[in-house]
Amino acid sequence: MRSSLPPLRLLTVFEAVIRCGSVQRAAAELNVTQPAVSQSLRQLEDHVGTRLLDRSTRPATRTEAGRILENAVIEGLGRIADAIDHIGRMQASEESTTVACSVGVATYWLMPRLARFSAEHPLASVNVMTTQQGAPRLNPAIDLAIRYGDGKWADGVVEKLFDERVVPVCSAAYRDRMVADSIAVNQATLLHVAADDQAWIGWPAYLRSLRLAEGRAPSRRFTNYVQATQAALDGQGVMLGWESITGDLVREGRMVELDIAPLVPRDAFYLVSTPGIAERPAARLLADWLLDRT
């Protein structure tokens, strides 16, 4: 069966002539001479043993055999193009990098940096996997994890990203109201975040470090830092600002820090890379980029 198939180049010339409507336009598209196209058509007709084009008309029309071959060529070349496209997507998927982190870190720390990374490396593909808090252990589906803690993990290569820093933050308008009404931080509306991880510092621990007790002002509680951050941006109260979440917002002037001493925990943020990262150039590229910019 294979011996009955004509060379692929003859079929592509035939498809171009049919699609373009003339030998002249097909030659221009294929960047060859018209005689070369005509010769390829004659070779294809010799191979199949019959005329494919009726040259007695202007422009030439397809014979019945030509219509049969046209349908087969269009379907066959289309399937080949689809297969190549599918293979390309598979390769792109294999070269993509998956990063896992909490939703707060992803929203306020990672995503702005990924925008800059993509601008510098437009062909790099990055997937972000988020959790409510913390980051899962590395597995074949996760190349990098951004975690807060003591750095003592055994599932990958651990490299320090940055130290944390915790300080009360709020909108400028809310801070101005506090100043105008002489409201102390423990008397303000405090925005709490429910955290299962004991390493995360909440308002009770922070106020204890200042030797203060929480006042009687109504507080508000949220299930994650994205919700609490949005509430603080909207002027609903004061939240504990972590460098990983509110640091950029303060630097951009969208939030302000209260004039209170920050709390610097012993734990920090680390980048945990898959043990096989040396064999994943795309993941190593992103890991090095993040480490160089913290």
GIPE-V712182 format. One record per residue. N is the residue number from 1. PHI is phi in radians with two decimals (* if undefined). PSI is psi as a letter, one per 20 degrees, with the letter a starting at -180 (999 if undefined). BURIAL is # if it has 16 or more other ideal C-beta (glycine too) atoms within 10 Angstrom, else .. Layout:
# GIPE-V712182
n=N phi=PHI psi=PSI burial=BURIAL
n=N phi=PHI psi=PSI burial=BURIAL
This chain:
# GIPE-V712182
n=1 phi=* psi=h burial=.
n=2 phi=-1.10 psi=h burial=.
n=3 phi=-1.18 psi=i burial=.
n=4 phi=-1.47 psi=i burial=.
n=5 phi=-1.41 psi=p burial=.
n=6 phi=-1.33 psi=r burial=#
n=7 phi=-1.00 psi=q burial=.
n=8 phi=-1.05 psi=h burial=.
n=9 phi=-1.10 psi=h burial=.
n=10 phi=-1.18 psi=h burial=#
n=11 phi=-1.19 psi=h burial=#
n=12 phi=-1.18 psi=h burial=.
n=13 phi=-1.15 psi=g burial=#
n=14 phi=-1.03 psi=g burial=#
n=15 phi=-1.09 psi=h burial=#
n=16 phi=-1.16 psi=g burial=#
n=17 phi=-1.11 psi=g burial=#
n=18 phi=-1.12 psi=g burial=#
n=19 phi=-1.20 psi=g burial=.
n=20 phi=-1.40 psi=h burial=#
n=21 phi=1.61 psi=i burial=.
n=22 phi=-2.85 psi=q burial=.
n=23 phi=-1.14 psi=h burial=#
n=24 phi=-1.07 psi=g burial=.
n=25 phi=-1.21 psi=h burial=#
n=26 phi=-1.13 psi=g burial=#
n=27 phi=-1.08 psi=g burial=#
n=28 phi=-1.13 psi=g burial=.
n=29 phi=-1.18 psi=g burial=.
n=30 phi=-1.44 psi=i burial=#
n=31 phi=1.06 psi=l burial=.
n=32 phi=-2.31 psi=r burial=.
n=33 phi=-1.43 psi=q burial=.
n=34 phi=-1.08 psi=g burial=.
n=35 phi=-1.03 psi=h burial=.
n=36 phi=-1.16 psi=h burial=.
n=37 phi=-1.15 psi=g burial=#
n=38 phi=-1.07 psi=g burial=#
n=39 phi=-1.11 psi=g burial=.
n=40 phi=-1.10 psi=h burial=#
n=41 phi=-1.12 psi=g burial=#
n=42 phi=-1.13 psi=h burial=.
n=43 phi=-1.13 psi=h burial=.
n=44 phi=-1.16 psi=g burial=#
n=45 phi=-1.14 psi=h burial=#
n=46 phi=-1.09 psi=h burial=.
n=47 phi=-1.19 psi=g burial=.
n=48 phi=-1.48 psi=i burial=#
n=49 phi=1.49 psi=j burial=.
n=50 phi=-2.79 psi=r burial=.
n=51 phi=-1.28 psi=p burial=#
n=52 phi=-1.83 psi=h burial=#
n=53 phi=-2.22 psi=p burial=#
n=54 phi=-1.62 psi=o burial=.
n=55 phi=-1.48 psi=j burial=.
n=56 phi=-1.36 psi=i burial=.
n=57 phi=-1.85 psi=q burial=.
n=58 phi=-2.23 psi=o burial=.
n=59 phi=-1.32 psi=r burial=.
n=60 phi=-1.10 psi=q burial=#
n=61 phi=-1.97 psi=r burial=.
n=62 phi=-1.35 psi=q burial=#
n=63 phi=-1.41 psi=r burial=.
n=64 phi=-1.06 psi=g burial=.
n=65 phi=-1.11 psi=h burial=.
n=66 phi=-1.12 psi=h burial=#
n=67 phi=-1.17 psi=h burial=.
n=68 phi=-1.09 psi=g burial=.
n=69 phi=-1.19 psi=h burial=#
n=70 phi=-1.01 psi=g burial=#
n=71 phi=-1.06 psi=g burial=.
n=72 phi=-1.18 psi=g burial=.
n=73 phi=-1.16 psi=g burial=#
n=74 phi=-1.06 psi=g burial=.
n=75 phi=-1.16 psi=g burial=.
n=76 phi=-1.16 psi=g burial=.
n=77 phi=-1.15 psi=h burial=.
n=78 phi=-1.13 psi=g burial=.
n=79 phi=-1.18 psi=h burial=.
n=80 phi=-1.11 psi=g burial=.
n=81 phi=-1.08 psi=g burial=.
n=82 phi=-1.12 psi=h burial=.
n=83 phi=-1.13 psi=g burial=.
n=84 phi=-1.13 psi=h burial=.
n=85 phi=-1.12 psi=g burial=.
n=86 phi=-1.13 psi=g burial=.
n=87 phi=-1.09 psi=g burial=.
n=88 phi=-1.07 psi=g burial=.
n=89 phi=-1.15 psi=h burial=.
n=90 phi=-1.10 psi=g burial=.
n=91 phi=-1.14 psi=h burial=.
n=92 phi=-1.12 psi=h burial=.
n=93 phi=-1.14 psi=h burial=.
n=94 phi=-1.16 psi=h burial=.
n=95 phi=-1.62 psi=i burial=.
n=96 phi=-1.35 psi=r burial=.
n=97 phi=-2.09 psi=p burial=#
n=98 phi=-1.90 psi=p burial=#
n=99 phi=-2.01 psi=p burial=#
n=100 phi=-1.97 psi=p burial=#
n=101 phi=-2.91 psi=r burial=#
n=102 phi=-1.26 psi=q burial=#
n=103 phi=-1.13 psi=h burial=#
n=104 phi=-1.18 psi=g burial=#
n=105 phi=-1.12 psi=g burial=#
n=106 phi=-1.09 psi=g burial=#
n=107 phi=-1.20 psi=g burial=#
n=108 phi=-1.82 psi=i burial=#
n=109 phi=-1.97 psi=g burial=#
n=110 phi=-1.30 psi=g burial=#
n=111 phi=-1.05 psi=g burial=.
n=112 phi=-1.05 psi=h burial=.
n=113 phi=-1.30 psi=h burial=.
n=114 phi=-1.14 psi=h burial=#
n=115 phi=-1.09 psi=g burial=.
n=116 phi=-1.24 psi=h burial=.
n=117 phi=-1.08 psi=g burial=#
n=118 phi=-1.14 psi=h burial=.
n=119 phi=-1.13 psi=h burial=.
n=120 phi=-1.45 psi=h burial=.
n=121 phi=-2.30 psi=m burial=.
n=122 phi=-1.09 psi=h burial=.
n=123 phi=-1.55 psi=i burial=.
n=124 phi=-1.34 psi=p burial=#
n=125 phi=-1.94 psi=p burial=.
n=126 phi=-2.21 psi=p burial=#
n=127 phi=-1.88 psi=p burial=.
n=128 phi=-2.01 psi=p burial=#
n=129 phi=-1.91 psi=p burial=.
n=130 phi=-1.98 psi=q burial=#
n=131 phi=-2.24 psi=r burial=.
n=132 phi=-1.05 psi=g burial=.
n=133 phi=-2.58 psi=q burial=#
n=134 phi=1.22 psi=a burial=#
n=135 phi=-2.54 psi=q burial=#
n=136 phi=-1.24 psi=r burial=.
n=137 phi=-1.15 psi=q burial=.
n=138 phi=-1.15 psi=q burial=#
n=139 phi=-2.61 psi=r burial=.
n=140 phi=-0.99 psi=i burial=.
n=141 phi=-1.62 psi=i burial=.
n=142 phi=-2.15 psi=p burial=#
n=143 phi=-1.60 psi=h burial=#
n=144 phi=-2.37 psi=q burial=#
n=145 phi=-2.35 psi=p burial=#
n=146 phi=-1.85 psi=o burial=#
n=147 phi=-2.21 psi=q burial=#
n=148 phi=-1.83 psi=p burial=#
n=149 phi=2.82 psi=b burial=#
n=150 phi=-1.58 psi=i burial=.
n=151 phi=1.42 psi=j burial=.
n=152 phi=-1.67 psi=m burial=.
n=153 phi=-2.10 psi=q burial=#
n=154 phi=-1.93 psi=j burial=.
n=155 phi=-1.60 psi=j burial=.
n=156 phi=-3.00 psi=a burial=#
n=157 phi=-1.45 psi=p burial=#
n=158 phi=-1.80 psi=p burial=#
n=159 phi=-2.34 psi=p burial=.
n=160 phi=-1.25 psi=p burial=.
n=161 phi=-1.62 psi=g burial=#
n=162 phi=-2.86 psi=q burial=.
n=163 phi=-1.35 psi=q burial=.
n=164 phi=-1.56 psi=r burial=#
n=165 phi=-2.72 psi=p burial=#
n=166 phi=-2.05 psi=p burial=#
n=167 phi=-2.66 psi=q burial=#
n=168 phi=-1.09 psi=p burial=#
n=169 phi=-2.36 psi=q burial=#
n=170 phi=-2.86 psi=a burial=#
n=171 phi=-1.29 psi=q burial=#
n=172 phi=-1.09 psi=h burial=.
n=173 phi=-1.13 psi=g burial=.
n=174 phi=-1.19 psi=h burial=#
n=175 phi=-1.06 psi=g burial=#
n=176 phi=-1.12 psi=h burial=.
n=177 phi=-1.15 psi=h burial=.
n=178 phi=-1.08 psi=g burial=#
n=179 phi=-1.16 psi=g burial=.
n=180 phi=-1.11 psi=h burial=.
n=181 phi=-1.75 psi=j burial=.
n=182 phi=0.93 psi=l burial=.
n=183 phi=-1.63 psi=p burial=#
n=184 phi=-1.31 psi=r burial=.
n=185 phi=-1.05 psi=h burial=#
n=186 phi=-1.33 psi=i burial=#
n=187 phi=-1.75 psi=i burial=.
n=188 phi=-1.43 psi=r burial=#
n=189 phi=-1.30 psi=o burial=#
n=190 phi=-1.65 psi=p burial=#
n=191 phi=-1.73 psi=o burial=#
n=192 phi=-1.67 psi=q burial=#
n=193 phi=-2.15 psi=p burial=#
n=194 phi=-1.26 psi=p burial=.
n=195 phi=-2.31 psi=p burial=#
n=196 phi=-1.37 psi=h burial=.
n=197 phi=-1.32 psi=o burial=.
n=198 phi=-1.19 psi=i burial=.
n=199 phi=-1.26 psi=h burial=.
n=200 phi=-1.37 psi=p burial=#
n=201 phi=-1.55 psi=p burial=#
n=202 phi=-1.85 psi=r burial=.
n=203 phi=-1.01 psi=g burial=#
n=204 phi=-0.99 psi=g burial=.
n=205 phi=-1.18 psi=h burial=.
n=206 phi=-1.16 psi=g burial=#
n=207 phi=-1.13 psi=h burial=#
n=208 phi=-1.10 psi=h burial=.
n=209 phi=-1.13 psi=h burial=.
n=210 phi=-1.67 psi=j burial=.
n=211 phi=1.05 psi=l burial=.
n=212 phi=-2.14 psi=q burial=.
n=213 phi=-1.89 psi=q burial=.
n=214 phi=-1.17 psi=p burial=#
n=215 phi=-1.33 psi=a burial=#
n=216 phi=-1.70 psi=j burial=.
n=217 phi=-1.10 psi=q burial=.
n=218 phi=-1.09 psi=p burial=.
n=219 phi=-1.78 psi=r burial=.
n=220 phi=-2.30 psi=q burial=.
n=221 phi=-2.14 psi=q burial=.
n=222 phi=-2.33 psi=q burial=#
n=223 phi=-1.57 psi=i burial=.
n=224 phi=-2.68 psi=r burial=#
n=225 phi=-1.30 psi=h burial=#
n=226 phi=-1.13 psi=g burial=#
n=227 phi=-1.11 psi=g burial=#
n=228 phi=-1.12 psi=h burial=#
n=229 phi=-1.12 psi=g burial=#
n=230 phi=-1.12 psi=h burial=.
n=231 phi=-1.11 psi=g burial=#
n=232 phi=-1.14 psi=g burial=#
n=233 phi=-1.08 psi=h burial=#
n=234 phi=-1.43 psi=j burial=.
n=235 phi=1.39 psi=k burial=.
n=236 phi=-1.56 psi=i burial=#
n=237 phi=2.83 psi=a burial=#
n=238 phi=-1.98 psi=p burial=#
n=239 phi=-2.07 psi=r burial=#
n=240 phi=-1.38 psi=o burial=#
n=241 phi=-1.53 psi=p burial=#
n=242 phi=-1.68 psi=q burial=#
n=243 phi=-0.94 psi=h burial=#
n=244 phi=-1.17 psi=h burial=#
n=245 phi=-1.98 psi=g burial=#
n=246 phi=-1.86 psi=i burial=#
n=247 phi=-1.00 psi=g burial=#
n=248 phi=-1.16 psi=h burial=.
n=249 phi=-1.12 psi=h burial=#
n=250 phi=-1.19 psi=g burial=.
n=251 phi=-1.12 psi=h burial=.
n=252 phi=-1.44 psi=i burial=.
n=253 phi=1.45 psi=j burial=.
n=254 phi=-1.45 psi=i burial=.
n=255 phi=-2.39 psi=r burial=#
n=256 phi=-2.25 psi=q burial=#
n=257 phi=-1.58 psi=q burial=#
n=258 phi=-1.31 psi=q burial=#
n=259 phi=-1.38 psi=m burial=.
n=260 phi=-2.35 psi=q burial=.
n=261 phi=-1.07 psi=p burial=.
n=262 phi=-1.29 psi=q burial=.
n=263 phi=-1.86 psi=p burial=#
n=264 phi=-1.89 psi=o burial=.
n=265 phi=-1.28 psi=r burial=.
n=266 phi=-1.26 psi=h burial=.
n=267 phi=-1.31 psi=r burial=#
n=268 phi=-2.55 psi=a burial=#
n=269 phi=-1.72 psi=p burial=#
n=270 phi=-2.26 psi=q burial=#
n=271 phi=-1.78 psi=p burial=#
n=272 phi=-1.87 psi=o burial=#
n=273 phi=-1.89 psi=q burial=#
n=274 phi=-1.00 psi=q burial=#
n=275 phi=-1.00 psi=h burial=.
n=276 phi=-1.65 psi=k burial=.
n=277 phi=-1.13 psi=h burial=#
n=278 phi=-1.09 psi=h burial=.
n=279 phi=-1.65 psi=j burial=.
n=280 phi=-2.11 psi=n burial=#
n=281 phi=-1.01 psi=h burial=.
n=282 phi=-1.16 psi=g burial=#
n=283 phi=-1.19 psi=h burial=#
n=284 phi=-1.13 psi=h burial=#
n=285 phi=-1.07 psi=g burial=.
n=286 phi=-1.17 psi=g burial=#
n=287 phi=-1.04 psi=g burial=#
n=288 phi=-1.11 psi=h burial=.
n=289 phi=-1.11 psi=g burial=#
n=290 phi=-1.14 psi=g burial=#
n=291 phi=-1.17 psi=h burial=.
n=292 phi=-1.32 psi=i burial=.
n=293 phi=-2.02 psi=k burial=.
n=294 phi=-2.12 psi=999 burial=.
